[in-house]
Structures are given as C-alpha cells and as structure tokens.
C-alpha cells in the first residue's frame, strides 16, 4: 500500500517532504545518538529500536521516509521541541 498524504494528518505535524524539516529531524536524531542511548526513559523508544530505525532511515532512498523513521526514534520531548521550533507554542497565545 502506498500512502500519499504523509504530512496531511495534522497542521502541527512535520512536513515530511520539506527539506528543512528533514534536516532538522536528522540533526535532532544525530544529537540524540551523540548524547548516548545508555538508559531508556519510560516515554522514549528502547535503544535497540532507535538504532534499528536509524539504520532503516540511512538505507532509505526516500528522504521523506527517512525523516519519518528518524522521527519515530526520537523521544517525545525532542519531538515537542522541534514542533515548537517550527510552529511556535499554542500555550503562549492562550495564556492570559
């Protein structure tokens, strides 16, 4: 099955076909690896899963698929930081 609308699910999701988003995801993934995968937080993927997704991404000929795979390997806090960097924080606009 081929899915054509990878980034269309949410206005605050990564734009998988955007080169800048792909570069940001790759940089975040590389930083995550450089920090070490010694322990697993309860909310993040297991170290072996991070490595597996990284290997699949590196082998992929499709940049959007590689970005999606690396995104899946990132801890939620890193994903959140990327989304805030791309789209800003909704909390700041709703605070009174």
Secondary structure, DSSP 8 states (H G I E B T S, - for coil): ---S-TTTT-TTS--TT-HHHHHHHHHHHHHHHHH--SS--TTS--HHHHHHHHHHHHH-S-HHHHHHHHHHHS-HHHHHHHHHHHH--HHHHH--
